[in-house]
Amino acid sequence: MPQYISTFDQHADMGMFDDEHRSHAVSITLPSEMNVASLLKFFEELIDGFSTKKSLRIDVSAATIFEAPIPLLAIQLLTAARQHAATIGVHFSLVGFLPPVLVSALVRGGFMTGTSDDIAFWNGDIR
């Protein structure tokens, strides 16, 4: 199950989120060992998180071990989740620092040369 948090840490104090986003959010952590089984569990946690209709924060900093081609699958899942969140009106963000293997896949896939919104999304809320 997703972990519930009460604030967006330092960013709430900086005025980056409105009161709705500050009050409660669902925090989901990308698994540290990324494989098909852990990605499926992460997907199920995303579904549970979306069902709450609360803001979602995805902590990507723990993901360090990837089986090939999991980085691309993780990016596709995060991209689809971001689009779904926009469709249903749920704030969706990444927090933490992206692991180098994901940064490399994002650069090679052209994700870091998209719109400024795309680049900001992949850079996360914590800079």
N, CA, C and O atoms as a GROMACS GRO file, in nm:
protein
  508
    1MET      N    1   0.083  -0.120   0.000
    1MET     CA    2   0.000   0.000   0.000
    1MET      C    3   0.087   0.125   0.000
    1MET      O    4   0.195   0.124   0.059
    2PRO      N    5   0.042   0.231  -0.065
    2PRO     CA    6   0.117   0.356  -0.065
    2PRO      C    7   0.125   0.416   0.075
    2PRO      O    8   0.037   0.393   0.159
    3GLN      N    9   0.229   0.490   0.098
    3GLN     CA   10   0.246   0.557   0.226
    3GLN      C   11   0.187   0.697   0.215
    3GLN      O   12   0.214   0.768   0.118
    4TYR      N   13   0.108   0.737   0.314
    4TYR     CA   14   0.049   0.871   0.312
    4TYR      C   15   0.140   0.967   0.387
    4TYR      O   16   0.194   0.934   0.492
    5ILE      N   17   0.155   1.085   0.331
    5ILE     CA   18   0.236   1.188   0.395
    5ILE      C   19   0.151   1.313   0.410
    5ILE      O   20   0.051   1.330   0.340
    6SER      N   21   0.192   1.400   0.499
    6SER     CA   22   0.107   1.516   0.526
    6SER      C   23   0.153   1.643   0.456
    6SER      O   24   0.074   1.737   0.442
    7THR      N   25   0.276   1.648   0.411
    7THR     CA   26   0.322   1.769   0.343
    7THR      C   27   0.414   1.732   0.228
    7THR      O   28   0.452   1.616   0.211
    8PHE      N   29   0.450   1.831   0.152
    8PHE     CA   30   0.549   1.813   0.046
    8PHE      C   31   0.684   1.866   0.091
    8PHE      O   32   0.751   1.936   0.015
    9ASP      N   33   0.724   1.836   0.210
    9ASP     CA   34   0.855   1.872   0.263
    9ASP      C   35   0.884   2.020   0.242
    9ASP      O   36   0.801   2.106   0.269
   10GLN      N   37   1.002   2.047   0.192
   10GLN     CA   38   1.049   2.185   0.175
   10GLN      C   39   0.969   2.261   0.072
   10GLN      O   40   0.962   2.383   0.079
   11HIS      N   41   0.910   2.193  -0.025
   11HIS     CA   42   0.840   2.262  -0.132
   11HIS      C   43   0.708   2.323  -0.088
   11HIS      O   44   0.661   2.420  -0.149
   12ALA      N   45   0.648   2.270   0.014
   12ALA     CA   46   0.526   2.332   0.066
   12ALA      C   47   0.559   2.470   0.122
   12ALA      O   48   0.482   2.565   0.104
   13ASP      N   49   0.674   2.480   0.189
   13ASP     CA   50   0.715   2.608   0.243
   13ASP      C   51   0.752   2.708   0.135
   13ASP      O   52   0.743   2.829   0.155
   14MET      N   53   0.793   2.658   0.020
   14MET     CA   54   0.834   2.746  -0.089
   14MET      C   55   0.717   2.789  -0.176
   14MET      O   56   0.735   2.863  -0.272
   15GLY      N   57   0.595   2.742  -0.144
   15GLY     CA   58   0.478   2.784  -0.218
   15GLY      C   59   0.463   2.716  -0.353
   15GLY      O   60   0.393   2.769  -0.440
   16MET      N   61   0.526   2.602  -0.373
   16MET     CA   62   0.520   2.535  -0.503
   16MET      C   63   0.392   2.457  -0.523
   16MET      O   64   0.360   2.419  -0.636
   17PHE      N   65   0.316   2.431  -0.416
   17PHE     CA   66   0.194   2.354  -0.426
   17PHE      C   67   0.082   2.428  -0.355
   17PHE      O   68   0.107   2.497  -0.255
   18ASP      N   69  -0.041   2.414  -0.405
   18ASP     CA   70  -0.151   2.480  -0.339
   18ASP      C   71  -0.195   2.399  -0.217
   18ASP      O   72  -0.138   2.294  -0.188
   19ASP      N   73  -0.296   2.450  -0.145
   19ASP     CA   74  -0.340   2.387  -0.020
   19ASP      C   75  -0.385   2.243  -0.041
   19ASP      O   76  -0.361   2.158   0.044
   20GLU      N   77  -0.451   2.216  -0.153
   20GLU     CA   78  -0.497   2.080  -0.179
   20GLU      C   79  -0.379   1.984  -0.186
   20GLU      O   80  -0.386   1.873  -0.132
   21HIS      N   81  -0.270   2.026  -0.251
   21HIS     CA   82  -0.153   1.940  -0.263
   21HIS      C   83  -0.075   1.930  -0.134
   21HIS      O   84  -0.010   1.829  -0.108
   22ARG      N   85  -0.082   2.034  -0.052
   22ARG     CA   86  -0.009   2.033   0.074
   22ARG      C   87  -0.076   1.945   0.177
   22ARG      O   88  -0.007   1.882   0.258
   23SER      N   89  -0.207   1.939   0.176
   23SER     CA   90  -0.278   1.873   0.285
   23SER      C   91  -0.247   1.724   0.295
   23SER      O   92  -0.213   1.676   0.403
   24HIS      N   93  -0.258   1.653   0.187
   24HIS     CA   94  -0.230   1.510   0.189
   24HIS      C   95  -0.185   1.466   0.051
   24HIS      O   96  -0.236   1.513  -0.051
   25ALA      N   97  -0.091   1.377   0.049
   25ALA     CA   98  -0.044   1.321  -0.077
   25ALA      C   99  -0.014   1.174  -0.055
   25ALA      O  100   0.004   1.129   0.058
   26VAL      N  101  -0.010   1.102  -0.162
   26VAL     CA  102   0.028   0.962  -0.157
   26VAL      C  103   0.172   0.954  -0.207
   26VAL      O  104   0.203   1.004  -0.316
   27SER      N  105   0.257   0.891  -0.129
   27SER     CA  106   0.396   0.875  -0.167
   27SER      C  107   0.421   0.729  -0.202
   27SER      O  108   0.391   0.639  -0.123
   28ILE      N  109   0.476   0.707  -0.322
   28ILE     CA  110   0.505   0.572  -0.368
   28ILE      C  111   0.653   0.570  -0.407
   28ILE      O  112   0.701   0.662  -0.474
   29THR      N  113   0.722   0.466  -0.367
   29THR     CA  114   0.865   0.455  -0.396
   29THR      C  115   0.889   0.356  -0.508
   29THR      O  116   0.840   0.242  -0.504
   30LEU      N  117   0.964   0.399  -0.607
   30LEU     CA  118   1.007   0.308  -0.712
   30LEU      C  119   1.097   0.204  -0.647
   30LEU      O  120   1.188   0.241  -0.573
   31PRO      N  121   1.074   0.075  -0.671
   31PRO     CA  122   1.152  -0.029  -0.602
   31PRO      C  123   1.302  -0.016  -0.627
   31PRO      O  124   1.344   0.029  -0.733
   32SER      N  125   1.381  -0.056  -0.528
   32SER     CA  126   1.526  -0.047  -0.543
   32SER      C  127   1.578  -0.148  -0.645
   32SER      O  128   1.670  -0.117  -0.721
   33GLU      N  129   1.522  -0.265  -0.646
   33GLU     CA  130   1.561  -0.366  -0.745
   33GLU      C  131   1.450  -0.376  -0.849
   33GLU      O  132   1.344  -0.433  -0.822
   34MET      N  133   1.475  -0.320  -0.965
   34MET     CA  134   1.374  -0.315  -1.069
   34MET      C  135   1.380  -0.440  -1.156
   34MET      O  136   1.480  -0.466  -1.224
   35ASN      N  137   1.271  -0.516  -1.154
   35ASN     CA  138   1.254  -0.630  -1.241
   35ASN      C  139   1.105  -0.638  -1.274
   35ASN      O  140   1.028  -0.554  -1.227
   36VAL      N  141   1.064  -0.734  -1.351
   36VAL     CA  142   0.924  -0.741  -1.393
   36VAL      C  143   0.831  -0.754  -1.271
   36VAL      O  144   0.728  -0.687  -1.265
   37ALA      N  145   0.868  -0.837  -1.175
   37ALA     CA  146   0.783  -0.857  -1.057
   37ALA      C  147   0.769  -0.729  -0.974
   37ALA      O  148   0.659  -0.694  -0.932
   38SER      N  149   0.881  -0.659  -0.953
   38SER     CA  150   0.873  -0.537  -0.871
   38SER      C  151   0.802  -0.425  -0.947
   38SER      O  152   0.735  -0.342  -0.886
   39LEU      N  153   0.817  -0.424  -1.079
   39LEU     CA  154   0.747  -0.322  -1.159
   39LEU      C  155   0.596  -0.346  -1.156
   39LEU      O  156   0.518  -0.251  -1.155
   40LEU      N  157   0.555  -0.473  -1.155
   40LEU     CA  158   0.413  -0.506  -1.144
   40LEU      C  159   0.358  -0.459  -1.009
   40LEU      O  160   0.248  -0.403  -1.003
   41LYS      N  161   0.433  -0.481  -0.902
   41LYS     CA  162   0.389  -0.435  -0.770
   41LYS      C  163   0.379  -0.283  -0.768
   41LYS      O  164   0.284  -0.227  -0.712
   42PHE      N  165   0.477  -0.215  -0.827
   42PHE     CA  166   0.474  -0.069  -0.836
   42PHE      C  167   0.350  -0.023  -0.913
   42PHE      O  168   0.284   0.073  -0.872
   43PHE      N  169   0.319  -0.090  -1.024
   43PHE     CA  170   0.200  -0.058  -1.103
   43PHE      C  171   0.073  -0.070  -1.017
   43PHE      O  172  -0.014   0.016  -1.023
   44GLU      N  173   0.064  -0.175  -0.937
   44GLU     CA  174  -0.052  -0.193  -0.849
   44GLU      C  175  -0.060  -0.083  -0.745
   44GLU      O  176  -0.169  -0.038  -0.710
   45GLU      N  177   0.055  -0.038  -0.694
   45GLU     CA  178   0.056   0.073  -0.599
   45GLU      C  179   0.010   0.203  -0.666
   45GLU      O  180  -0.058   0.284  -0.604
   46LEU      N  181   0.048   0.222  -0.793
   46LEU     CA  182   0.001   0.339  -0.866
   46LEU      C  183  -0.151   0.337  -0.880
   46LEU      O  184  -0.217   0.440  -0.859
   47ILE      N  185  -0.206   0.223  -0.913
   47ILE     CA  186  -0.352   0.211  -0.925
   47ILE      C  187  -0.419   0.245  -0.792
   47ILE      O  188  -0.516   0.319  -0.788
   48ASP      N  189  -0.365   0.190  -0.683
   48ASP     CA  190  -0.419   0.221  -0.550
   48ASP      C  191  -0.408   0.372  -0.521
   48ASP      O  192  -0.501   0.432  -0.468
   49GLY      N  193  -0.294   0.430  -0.557
   49GLY     CA  194  -0.274   0.574  -0.534
   49GLY      C  195  -0.371   0.658  -0.614
   49GLY      O  196  -0.426   0.754  -0.562
   50PHE      N  197  -0.392   0.623  -0.741
   50PHE     CA  198  -0.486   0.700  -0.823
   50PHE      C  199  -0.628   0.688  -0.768
   50PHE      O  200  -0.706   0.782  -0.780
   51SER      N  201  -0.661   0.575  -0.710
   51SER     CA  202  -0.798   0.558  -0.659
   51SER      C  203  -0.828   0.651  -0.543
   51SER      O  204  -0.945   0.675  -0.513
   52THR      N  205  -0.726   0.705  -0.477
   52THR     CA  206  -0.748   0.799  -0.366
   52THR      C  207  -0.783   0.938  -0.414
   52THR      O  208  -0.838   1.018  -0.338
   53LYS      N  209  -0.751   0.969  -0.542
   53LYS     CA  210  -0.772   1.102  -0.601
   53LYS      C  211  -0.687   1.209  -0.533
   53LYS      O  212  -0.714   1.329  -0.546
   54LYS      N  213  -0.584   1.166  -0.459
   54LYS     CA  214  -0.493   1.261  -0.395
   54LYS      C  215  -0.371   1.280  -0.483
   54LYS      O  216  -0.348   1.202  -0.576
   55SER      N  217  -0.294   1.382  -0.455
   55SER     CA  218  -0.169   1.405  -0.527
   55SER      C  219  -0.078   1.285  -0.507
   55SER      O  220  -0.077   1.223  -0.401
   56LEU      N  221  -0.001   1.252  -0.611
   56LEU     CA  222   0.092   1.140  -0.603
   56LEU      C  223   0.235   1.190  -0.614
   56LEU      O  224   0.266   1.271  -0.702
   57ARG      N  225   0.320   1.142  -0.526
   57ARG     CA  226   0.463   1.170  -0.530
   57ARG      C  227   0.534   1.037  -0.551
   57ARG      O  228   0.512   0.942  -0.476
   58ILE      N  229   0.617   1.029  -0.652
   58ILE     CA  230   0.690   0.907  -0.681
   58ILE      C  231   0.837   0.931  -0.647
   58ILE      O  232   0.904   1.012  -0.711
   59ASP      N  233   0.886   0.860  -0.546
   59ASP     CA  234   1.026   0.872  -0.507
   59ASP      C  235   1.108   0.778  -0.594
   59ASP      O  236   1.095   0.656  -0.585
   60VAL      N  237   1.192   0.834  -0.679
   60VAL     CA  238   1.270   0.754  -0.774
   60VAL      C  239   1.412   0.728  -0.725
   60VAL      O  240   1.487   0.655  -0.791
   61SER      N  241   1.450   0.784  -0.613
   61SER     CA  242   1.590   0.778  -0.569
   61SER      C  243   1.635   0.640  -0.523
   61SER      O  244   1.755   0.613  -0.524
   62ALA      N  245   1.544   0.553  -0.484
   62ALA     CA  246   1.584   0.422  -0.432
   62ALA      C  247   1.618   0.322  -0.542
   62ALA      O  248   1.686   0.223  -0.516
   63ALA      N  249   1.571   0.346  -0.663
   63ALA     CA  250   1.591   0.250  -0.772
   63ALA      C  251   1.737   0.250  -0.816
   63ALA      O  252   1.786   0.348  -0.871
   64THR      N  253   1.805   0.139  -0.791
   64THR     CA  254   1.947   0.133  -0.825
   64THR      C  255   1.984   0.012  -0.910
   64THR      O  256   2.082   0.016  -0.984
   65ILE      N  257   1.907  -0.095  -0.902
   65ILE     CA  258   1.941  -0.218  -0.975
   65ILE      C  259   1.832  -0.244  -1.078
   65ILE      O  260   1.714  -0.253  -1.044
   66PHE      N  261   1.872  -0.254  -1.204
   66PHE     CA  262   1.777  -0.273  -1.312
   66PHE      C  263   1.815  -0.394  -1.397
   66PHE      O  264   1.931  -0.410  -1.435
   67GLU      N  265   1.717  -0.477  -1.426
   67GLU     CA  266   1.734  -0.579  -1.529
   67GLU      C  267   1.701  -0.513  -1.662
   67GLU      O  268   1.608  -0.432  -1.669
   68ALA      N  269   1.775  -0.546  -1.768
   68ALA     CA  270   1.740  -0.492  -1.900
   68ALA      C  271   1.612  -0.560  -1.946
   68ALA      O  272   1.598  -0.679  -1.920
   69PRO      N  273   1.522  -0.495  -2.010
   69PRO     CA  274   1.506  -0.355  -2.050
   69PRO      C  275   1.415  -0.278  -1.953
   69PRO      O  276   1.335  -0.196  -1.995
   70ILE      N  277   1.428  -0.305  -1.826
   70ILE     CA  278   1.341  -0.244  -1.726
   70ILE      C  279   1.346  -0.091  -1.724
   70ILE      O  280   1.241  -0.030  -1.704
   71PRO      N  281   1.460  -0.026  -1.745
   71PRO     CA  282   1.456   0.122  -1.743
   71PRO      C  283   1.354   0.179  -1.843
   71PRO      O  284   1.283   0.274  -1.812
   72LEU      N  285   1.348   0.121  -1.961
   72LEU     CA  286   1.251   0.170  -2.060
   72LEU      C  287   1.108   0.142  -2.016
   72LEU      O  288   1.020   0.225  -2.036
   73LEU      N  289   1.084   0.026  -1.957
   73LEU     CA  290   0.950  -0.004  -1.907
   73LEU      C  291   0.910   0.089  -1.794
   73LEU      O  292   0.796   0.134  -1.787
   74ALA      N  293   1.005   0.120  -1.705
   74ALA     CA  294   0.976   0.212  -1.594
   74ALA      C  295   0.943   0.351  -1.648
   74ALA      O  296   0.850   0.415  -1.599
   75ILE      N  297   1.017   0.396  -1.749
   75ILE     CA  298   0.990   0.527  -1.809
   75ILE      C  299   0.853   0.528  -1.876
   75ILE      O  300   0.778   0.624  -1.863
   76GLN      N  301   0.822   0.421  -1.948
   76GLN     CA  302   0.690   0.413  -2.012
   76GLN      C  303   0.578   0.413  -1.909
   76GLN      O  304   0.476   0.478  -1.929
   77LEU      N  305   0.597   0.342  -1.798
   77LEU     CA  306   0.495   0.338  -1.694
   77LEU      C  307   0.479   0.475  -1.629
   77LEU      O  308   0.366   0.520  -1.606
   78LEU      N  309   0.589   0.542  -1.598
   78LEU     CA  310   0.581   0.676  -1.539
   78LEU      C  311   0.518   0.776  -1.635
   78LEU      O  312   0.442   0.863  -1.593
   79THR      N  313   0.550   0.765  -1.764
   79THR     CA  314   0.492   0.854  -1.864
   79THR      C  315   0.340   0.833  -1.873
   79THR      O  316   0.264   0.930  -1.877
   80ALA      N  317   0.298   0.708  -1.877
   80ALA     CA  318   0.155   0.677  -1.883
   80ALA      C  319   0.084   0.724  -1.757
   80ALA      O  320  -0.027   0.776  -1.764
   81ALA      N  321   0.147   0.705  -1.642
   81ALA     CA  322   0.087   0.749  -1.515
   81ALA      C  323   0.075   0.901  -1.512
   81ALA      O  324  -0.025   0.954  -1.464
   82ARG      N  325   0.176   0.970  -1.562
   82ARG     CA  326   0.171   1.116  -1.568
   82ARG      C  327   0.055   1.163  -1.655
   82ARG      O  328  -0.019   1.254  -1.618
   83GLN      N  329   0.038   1.100  -1.772
   83GLN     CA  330  -0.071   1.136  -1.862
   83GLN      C  331  -0.207   1.105  -1.799
   83GLN      O  332  -0.301   1.183  -1.812
   84HIS      N  333  -0.217   0.991  -1.731
   84HIS     CA  334  -0.342   0.956  -1.665
   84HIS      C  335  -0.375   1.056  -1.554
   84HIS      O  336  -0.489   1.099  -1.539
   85ALA      N  337  -0.273   1.094  -1.479
   85ALA     CA  338  -0.294   1.192  -1.371
   85ALA      C  339  -0.347   1.323  -1.427
   85ALA      O  340  -0.438   1.384  -1.370
   86ALA      N  341  -0.291   1.367  -1.539
   86ALA     CA  342  -0.338   1.491  -1.601
   86ALA      C  343  -0.482   1.478  -1.648
   86ALA      O  344  -0.561   1.572  -1.636
   87THR      N  345  -0.517   1.362  -1.699
   87THR     CA  346  -0.653   1.338  -1.748
   87THR      C  347  -0.756   1.343  -1.636
   87THR      O  348  -0.865   1.397  -1.653
   88ILE      N  349  -0.719   1.287  -1.519
   88ILE     CA  350  -0.816   1.282  -1.408
   88ILE      C  351  -0.799   1.397  -1.310
   88ILE      O  352  -0.870   1.405  -1.210
   89GLY      N  353  -0.704   1.487  -1.337
   89GLY     CA  354  -0.686   1.605  -1.253
   89GLY      C  355  -0.614   1.580  -1.123
   89GLY      O  356  -0.642   1.646  -1.023
   90VAL      N  357  -0.520   1.487  -1.122
   90VAL     CA  358  -0.442   1.456  -1.002
   90VAL      C  359  -0.300   1.505  -1.023
   90VAL      O  360  -0.239   1.480  -1.126
   91HIS      N  361  -0.246   1.577  -0.924
   91HIS     CA  362  -0.108   1.623  -0.931
   91HIS      C  363  -0.016   1.501  -0.920
   91HIS      O  364  -0.035   1.416  -0.833
   92PHE      N  365   0.082   1.492  -1.009
   92PHE     CA  366   0.173   1.377  -1.016
   92PHE      C  367   0.314   1.430  -1.031
   92PHE      O  368   0.342   1.506  -1.123
   93SER      N  369   0.403   1.389  -0.940
   93SER     CA  370   0.540   1.440  -0.948
   93SER      C  371   0.641   1.335  -0.906
   93SER      O  372   0.608   1.239  -0.835
   94LEU      N  373   0.762   1.355  -0.950
   94LEU     CA  374   0.875   1.272  -0.909
   94LEU      C  375   0.953   1.347  -0.804
   94LEU      O  376   0.965   1.469  -0.810
   95VAL      N  377   1.005   1.276  -0.706
   95VAL     CA  378   1.092   1.336  -0.605
   95VAL      C  379   1.218   1.252  -0.593
   95VAL      O  380   1.218   1.133  -0.624
   96GLY      N  381   1.322   1.314  -0.548
   96GLY     CA  382   1.450   1.245  -0.536
   96GLY      C  383   1.529   1.259  -0.665
   96GLY      O  384   1.482   1.317  -0.763
   97PHE      N  385   1.648   1.206  -0.664
   97PHE     CA  386   1.734   1.214  -0.779
   97PHE      C  387   1.722   1.088  -0.861
   97PHE      O  388   1.726   0.977  -0.808
   98LEU      N  389   1.708   1.106  -0.992
   98LEU     CA  390   1.698   0.991  -1.082
   98LEU      C  391   1.829   0.912  -1.082
   98LEU      O  392   1.937   0.971  -1.086
   99PRO      N  393   1.819   0.779  -1.076
   99PRO     CA  394   1.940   0.696  -1.087
   99PRO      C  395   2.005   0.716  -1.224
   99PRO      O  396   1.934   0.739  -1.323
  100PRO      N  397   2.137   0.706  -1.233
  100PRO     CA  398   2.207   0.728  -1.361
  100PRO      C  399   2.153   0.643  -1.476
  100PRO      O  400   2.148   0.690  -1.589
  101VAL      N  401   2.114   0.519  -1.449
  101VAL     CA  402   2.065   0.434  -1.557
  101VAL      C  403   1.935   0.490  -1.616
  101VAL      O  404   1.912   0.478  -1.736
  102LEU      N  405   1.850   0.550  -1.533
  102LEU     CA  406   1.728   0.613  -1.585
  102LEU      C  407   1.760   0.742  -1.660
  102LEU      O  408   1.700   0.770  -1.764
  103VAL      N  409   1.854   0.820  -1.609
  103VAL     CA  410   1.893   0.943  -1.678
  103VAL      C  411   1.946   0.910  -1.816
  103VAL      O  412   1.912   0.975  -1.914
  104SER      N  413   2.030   0.808  -1.824
  104SER     CA  414   2.086   0.766  -1.952
  104SER      C  415   1.975   0.724  -2.049
  104SER      O  416   1.977   0.763  -2.166
  105ALA      N  417   1.878   0.646  -2.000
  105ALA     CA  418   1.767   0.602  -2.086
  105ALA      C  419   1.682   0.721  -2.130
  105ALA      O  420   1.634   0.725  -2.243
  106LEU      N  421   1.662   0.818  -2.041
  106LEU     CA  422   1.583   0.937  -2.075
  106LEU      C  423   1.653   1.020  -2.182
  106LEU      O  424   1.590   1.069  -2.275
  107VAL      N  425   1.784   1.035  -2.168
  107VAL     CA  426   1.860   1.113  -2.266
  107VAL      C  427   1.858   1.042  -2.402
  107VAL      O  428   1.831   1.104  -2.504
  108ARG      N  429   1.886   0.912  -2.402
  108ARG     CA  430   1.888   0.836  -2.528
  108ARG      C  431   1.750   0.832  -2.592
  108ARG      O  432   1.739   0.828  -2.715
  109GLY      N  433   1.645   0.833  -2.511
  109GLY     CA  434   1.509   0.829  -2.563
  109GLY      C  435   1.454   0.965  -2.605
  109GLY      O  436   1.342   0.973  -2.656
  110GLY      N  437   1.531   1.071  -2.585
  110GLY     CA  438   1.489   1.204  -2.626
  110GLY      C  439   1.396   1.274  -2.527
  110GLY      O  440   1.342   1.380  -2.558
  111PHE      N  441   1.377   1.216  -2.409
  111PHE     CA  442   1.286   1.276  -2.311
  111PHE      C  443   1.340   1.405  -2.252
  111PHE      O  444   1.263   1.490  -2.209
  112MET      N  445   1.472   1.422  -2.250
  112MET     CA  446   1.531   1.540  -2.188
  112MET      C  447   1.548   1.654  -2.288
  112MET      O  448   1.608   1.756  -2.255
  113THR      N  449   1.496   1.638  -2.408
  113THR     CA  450   1.501   1.747  -2.506
  113THR      C  451   1.360   1.788  -2.547
  113THR      O  452   1.341   1.855  -2.648
  114GLY      N  453   1.261   1.748  -2.467
  114GLY     CA  454   1.122   1.782  -2.496
  114GLY      C  455   1.088   1.922  -2.450
  114GLY      O  456   1.173   2.010  -2.446
  115THR      N  457   0.963   1.942  -2.416
  115THR     CA  458   0.917   2.072  -2.370
  115THR      C  459   0.977   2.102  -2.233
  115THR      O  460   1.028   2.013  -2.166
  116SER      N  461   0.969   2.227  -2.193
  116SER     CA  462   1.021   2.263  -2.060
  116SER      C  463   0.944   2.192  -1.950
  116SER      O  464   1.000   2.160  -1.846
  117ASP      N  465   0.813   2.166  -1.972
  117ASP     CA  466   0.734   2.092  -1.873
  117ASP      C  467   0.784   1.948  -1.861
  117ASP      O  468   0.794   1.894  -1.750
  118ASP      N  469   0.817   1.886  -1.975
  118ASP     CA  470   0.868   1.749  -1.973
  118ASP      C  471   1.001   1.742  -1.900
  118ASP      O  472   1.022   1.654  -1.816
  119ILE      N  473   1.090   1.834  -1.930
  119ILE     CA  474   1.221   1.835  -1.866
  119ILE      C  475   1.206   1.859  -1.716
  119ILE      O  476   1.272   1.793  -1.636
  120ALA      N  477   1.120   1.952  -1.678
  120ALA     CA  478   1.098   1.979  -1.536
  120ALA      C  479   1.041   1.856  -1.466
  120ALA      O  480   1.080   1.825  -1.353
  121PHE      N  481   0.948   1.786  -1.531
  121PHE     CA  482   0.890   1.665  -1.471
  121PHE      C  483   0.998   1.562  -1.444
  121PHE      O  484   1.006   1.509  -1.333
  122TRP      N  485   1.081   1.533  -1.541
  122TRP     CA  486   1.184   1.429  -1.524
  122TRP      C  487   1.293   1.472  -1.427
  122TRP      O  488   1.360   1.387  -1.368
  123ASN      N  489   1.312   1.603  -1.409
  123ASN     CA  490   1.410   1.650  -1.310
  123ASN      C  491   1.355   1.640  -1.170
  123ASN      O  492   1.432   1.646  -1.074
  124GLY      N  493   1.224   1.625  -1.154
  124GLY     CA  494   1.165   1.606  -1.023
  124GLY      C  495   1.144   1.734  -0.945
  124GLY      O  496   1.184   1.843  -0.988
  125ASP      N  497   1.080   1.718  -0.830
  125ASP     CA  498   1.047   1.831  -0.744
  125ASP      C  499   1.164   1.873  -0.653
  125ASP      O  500   1.166   1.984  -0.602
  126ILE      N  501   1.260   1.784  -0.635
  126ILE     CA  502   1.374   1.817  -0.550
  126ILE      C  503   1.493   1.839  -0.641
  126ILE      O  504   1.538   1.747  -0.710
  127ARG      N  505   1.545   1.959  -0.640
  127ARG     CA  506   1.659   1.991  -0.726
  127ARG      C  507   1.780   2.017  -0.643
  127ARG      O  508   1.887   2.045  -0.696
   0.00000   0.00000   0.00000
